[in-house]
Structure formats: C-alpha cells, structure tokens
Amino acid sequence: MSLLLQNIRIAYGKKEILSGINLDPIKPGSLVALLGQNGAGKSTFVKGLAGLKSYQGTASLDDIELANMDQHQRLKNIGYVPQSLPQGSSLLAYEVVKSAAASLIDKASQDDRIEDVFQRLKIAHLALLPMHKLSGGQRQMVSLAQAIVRKPKLYLLDEPTSALDLNWQMQVLKAIREEVDQQGSTALLISHDINLALRYCDQVVLLNQGKVLANGTALDCLTPENLAQAYKVDARIERCSKGHPIILVDSAL
Amino acid sequence: MSKLSKNNGSLANQYRQYMSTRLILLTLLAVGITLSLLYDLSEGPSSLSYGDLIKGLWSPESLPIAQQVIIWDIRLPYALMAVLVGASLGLAGAEMQTALNNPLASPFTLGVGSAATFGASLAIVFDFSSIGISQTYLLPIFAFFFACLTSFIILGVANSLGGSIQSVLLFGIALMFGLNAMVGVIQFVADEGQLQQIVFWTMGSLARADLEKAIIVAVVFTLCLLISLRHSWSMTLLRSGEEQAQSMGINVKKLRVTTLVRVSLVTAVALAFVGEIGFIGLVAPHIARMIIGESHRFFLLGSTLCGALLLSLASIVSKGVIPGLVLPIGMITALVGIPFFIALIYQHQKRNPS
C-alpha cells in the first residue's frame, strides 16, 4: 500500500523535462516536499501524476497505475491543487467544494463533511461568496478544500501556499499534515519555501534538471553541496533558538 | 465561524436558502416569459381581445376563420418562435462561454451565426432538391454543418492561443468578416428570389415562422437542453478550474468538443428559420450569471429562460416601434446588444488590464 514511482519520463514534444524519476516506495502517511529551482521539472512531475500530462514509466498508487484510473478512481484518489486558479467564475466557494464531493460522498454525510472542511480551513465566512470576489489566497484555500473534502489517498499540491501570508501558510501546512496523518494519505508538496518543508515534511525530493538530485530526510538532502547544485546558492541548514531547522542563504552563486 | 453561519445554522442550510432564492428567480423568469408570450400574441395590426385570444387558443372553432388564421398561422408561430429561438441562443451562449472559458464568446460574436448564414445561403442558392430533402430541413442541415466547422476552427485556435480571451474574440470577428464576404459573393450570384431570402436571413426576422418550423426548433432545443443538463456537473467542475476538473477525471477535451457540437446544432437549427439574431447568446448568460450564479444545473436553465424572455420582449418591441410595421427582430437585438457588448469588453478590460 504505497505510492510507487519508477523511471518516470515526461516530455513536451521532443524536449524531455523529466528524464527518469526513480524513488523508493512512498509509504501512506508521508508528506513529501518536492524541491528544486524553477524549471527543474517539479510542476511537470506533479501534472503527470495528476493526469494533465502523459508520462512514461510506472506511477502506481496501491498497485493501480495512475494513468489507467477511471473517472471515479481519479475523483476518489487524487487531490490536485494547481498553481494557477481561474479568476472569473461566479460559482460560490461552497459549490466548488460541493461539486467535487457530490458524486463521491453519500447525501447523508455530505453536508457535514463539507461543513467540517470549511470550518477546519477557517474559510466558512467565504462559503457563500462567488469565486470572482475572492483574493488569490482565498481561492487557493477553496481549491485546497475541494481536494480535502474528498479525502484522497494522494495529494498533489503545486505551491498551495504561494499566495498566502505567513499565518495562512502555517494553517494550510498544519491542515495538510493533519489530513495526511489522520487519513493515512500521501502528499507531494511543491514549495519554494524550504523552511515550511523543513518544518512539516517527512521527506524531501530534490530535483535538478529533470532528475532526482537527492532523496531522503530534509537534513540529509539539503546539504550545502546539494543546495549549491540545485539552487545555485551558498546556503546552509542550521537550528534556530527554538531548535527548528531553518535555511540560511549566504549568497547567490 | 463567521457571524452569518452562527445566525443561520449550518453552511448547508445557508446554501439551501440561497438555492431556494434561485428557484424563485427561475420561476419568475418562467412567469415573465408566459406573460410576454401572451402580450406578444395580442399585439399586431388587427385587434384581438385577450378573451378572443384565449378562446382562439383553447377552441379555435369558436372564432371566425380569419381570426383563427391570425392566431394559429401568424401570431402563434411568430411568438413561439421568439421564445424558442431565444431559449436556444441562451443555452448555446451559456455553453459556449463555459466550453471556451470566455465571457465574450457567443454564437454571434465568434462567427458561428455567420457560418450558419453562409451554410443557409448555399442551400438557398444552389439547388440541392435532387437529394430529396425539402428546404425546411436542408437549411438547418447546411447551417449546422458550417456552424460546426467554425466552432471547431475556433476551438483549435483557442487551444493554440492558450485560450486568450481577446485573441479568440478577434479571430472570431475576422472569421465573421470572412464569412460575411462569402455570403456577399453568394448574394452576387443569386437570382432575385434567392437574394430576397438571403437578405431576410442576414437581417433576422420571425416573419417566416410556421408551426412546423417551431416544432423542429423545439425538438432540437429540448434534446440539447436535456443532454446539457446531464453534463451540468462536469461543466460546473470545469468552471471551478480546468486543471482540477481534468485531475478529477473529467475528459475536458471531449467535453469541449461535444459541447461545441451541441452549441452548433442548437444555434444552426434555431437560426435556420429566422436568420441571424445576434447578442441574445451573449447577453442572456451574463444576466443569468448575475442573478442565478454559475452552478450549471441552474445556470443553463437560467440562461435559457433569460434568452427566451429577451427575444420575446424584442419581438413585442419589433411590432411596437413603428405602428403597423414589424421590424426584423435581428435589428432590435443588435441595437440593444451592441452597447451591452461594448460595456462587457470595457468591464473585462478594466478587470484584467494587460
């Protein structure tokens, strides 16, 4: 029962973006940070798993190949939160979440489940507002709610905190962490915020030019050498006065 | 928890209240259409009292033959056609805007209407009677074929341009000019009778409506509406975000293509008998979105009803502007629609300055 990713290749036309991603099986209950500089292939990787790009190789969740999942299986198992969200819709936030839950959760428990997600993400006050009245960050929260409401086995989160302020970033990561722990789901989280990843993720996958540069615990992966290679910075991980590991960037290389 | 949700109970209850408001609005629109239809029936050069009208509709034999003809052969097809064509265009516009993710899309603004005109003109000028199909059916078939073709060209362009709203619109307008020019060429080779038919087409008029044509429009519209409503869930998900919808297993490409085929069909059949009537397909979805929201179960019905009401009202206006003369209804919708269209472009540009 795990996420298996072997030799994943994705190309745009002739240009190969991912050239063979191999990872050890990812256990349920893992929150994995996908790190790497812009253009390293993080979003492409996640899009491939979400069904937006075709991939070669094996990507299976509990022995079901992601590419072969039917609509119901996708709806049930995959919670994808993309980087960019549409602006103009007049759908209510409640409807965005409800539409995803509608065919999945039986009527009796649907209302409670939706209510619970809105309350937990602290966005109940937005529920009856149309999406076009929400800010970028608020839309991101609704999009996350649309994923969480389905209790998917696999979360694919493409910078879900990019439009959020510090408080909301912590709230969102806390909510994802809780969800992963309680439901035993697996989450791949793309982020440029290494401190958030250090704080909440069990595992780090550092991508560089379409390949895995390092894979393992954050402290093992984010060595000065790897950071220099992946991000072109002179940086180090140290512990703050409260004992949390944080990244300190000394200079760009 | 917000104040609102504390006061009114759970979110589900609040949403239910919101939905009942929508249902009331939809009912009001339906009532509005009924009233407008009755008023439209009562309007005309020869005076008919409401009493006679209802009597004539209920038991035609009780009225003199002249009045029967006025009600059943002239006014009823005319008024019904306004409602049906309006409903068809309202539905087509709503679906097109969702499928192309473009608030300025409509069969008219993207040239699908012009393509239908082009197809119909071909059917009028070139004699296809040897196929053995009467012109009542040939016109919509030709109109549909070209409308479909144009829809796919637009879809292809939208995909290759990354769906930029302005570029797709500009392309649609270019297409419209091109098609209009080709209609011009056809007009040039047409004889007098054919020319008159084509001109009638390009102006948009209900004058040639009859009950058989109204029934054809009604059947196609009802079928398309039922299929649309079956897809309303997927379309709502599509509106919540294309990438999310795709990750949830919605085949977005297929959804777009089937939707555009439906849009082309409903547009072509509606316009085949009345000619080009613009802007209803653009305006109706916007009004529906404002008052009903965009959950497609309600939105599609709302836009349909708005379209029907708008065109029925336009039909009344077309009879009332110059006493004794019925203006082509396409002129009325264009005169009202163009300022609305400009306002939409202005608003859109203000919201997304780029």
HADDOCK unambig.tbl for C-alpha pairs under 7 A between the chains (distance, minus, plus):
assign (segid A and resid 50 and name CA) (segid B and resid 247 and name CA) 5.07 0.50 0.50
assign (segid A and resid 51 and name CA) (segid B and resid 246 and name CA) 6.88 0.50 0.50
assign (segid A and resid 51 and name CA) (segid B and resid 247 and name CA) 5.47 0.50 0.50
assign (segid A and resid 52 and name CA) (segid B and resid 246 and name CA) 6.60 0.50 0.50
assign (segid A and resid 52 and name CA) (segid B and resid 247 and name CA) 6.62 0.50 0.50
assign (segid A and resid 70 and name CA) (segid B and resid 249 and name CA) 6.77 0.50 0.50
assign (segid A and resid 71 and name CA) (segid B and resid 248 and name CA) 6.57 0.50 0.50
assign (segid A and resid 71 and name CA) (segid B and resid 249 and name CA) 4.16 0.50 0.50
assign (segid A and resid 71 and name CA) (segid B and resid 250 and name CA) 6.64 0.50 0.50
assign (segid A and resid 74 and name CA) (segid B and resid 247 and name CA) 6.78 0.50 0.50
assign (segid A and resid 74 and name CA) (segid B and resid 248 and name CA) 5.16 0.50 0.50
assign (segid A and resid 74 and name CA) (segid B and resid 249 and name CA) 5.40 0.50 0.50
assign (segid A and resid 75 and name CA) (segid B and resid 248 and name CA) 4.39 0.50 0.50
assign (segid A and resid 75 and name CA) (segid B and resid 249 and name CA) 6.24 0.50 0.50
assign (segid A and resid 78 and name CA) (segid B and resid 248 and name CA) 6.92 0.50 0.50
assign (segid A and resid 80 and name CA) (segid B and resid 244 and name CA) 6.24 0.50 0.50
assign (segid A and resid 80 and name CA) (segid B and resid 247 and name CA) 6.40 0.50 0.50
assign (segid A and resid 81 and name CA) (segid B and resid 244 and name CA) 6.78 0.50 0.50
assign (segid A and resid 82 and name CA) (segid B and resid 243 and name CA) 6.84 0.50 0.50
assign (segid A and resid 85 and name CA) (segid B and resid 241 and name CA) 6.34 0.50 0.50
assign (segid A and resid 86 and name CA) (segid B and resid 241 and name CA) 5.76 0.50 0.50
assign (segid A and resid 89 and name CA) (segid B and resid 239 and name CA) 6.24 0.50 0.50
assign (segid A and resid 89 and name CA) (segid B and resid 240 and name CA) 6.99 0.50 0.50
assign (segid A and resid 90 and name CA) (segid B and resid 289 and name CA) 6.71 0.50 0.50
assign (segid A and resid 90 and name CA) (segid B and resid 293 and name CA) 5.61 0.50 0.50
assign (segid A and resid 90 and name CA) (segid B and resid 294 and name CA) 5.32 0.50 0.50
assign (segid A and resid 91 and name CA) (segid B and resid 293 and name CA) 6.11 0.50 0.50
assign (segid A and resid 91 and name CA) (segid B and resid 294 and name CA) 4.94 0.50 0.50
assign (segid A and resid 91 and name CA) (segid B and resid 295 and name CA) 6.02 0.50 0.50
assign (segid A and resid 96 and name CA) (segid B and resid 240 and name CA) 5.71 0.50 0.50
assign (segid A and resid 99 and name CA) (segid B and resid 233 and name CA) 6.95 0.50 0.50
assign (segid A and resid 99 and name CA) (segid B and resid 237 and name CA) 6.36 0.50 0.50
assign (segid A and resid 111 and name CA) (segid B and resid 12 and name CA) 5.77 0.50 0.50
assign (segid A and resid 115 and name CA) (segid B and resid 11 and name CA) 6.20 0.50 0.50
assign (segid A and resid 119 and name CA) (segid B and resid 1 and name CA) 6.75 0.50 0.50
assign (segid A and resid 124 and name CA) (segid B and resid 1 and name CA) 6.24 0.50 0.50
assign (segid A and resid 124 and name CA) (segid B and resid 2 and name CA) 6.51 0.50 0.50
assign (segid A and resid 125 and name CA) (segid B and resid 1 and name CA) 6.92 0.50 0.50
assign (segid A and resid 125 and name CA) (segid B and resid 2 and name CA) 5.05 0.50 0.50
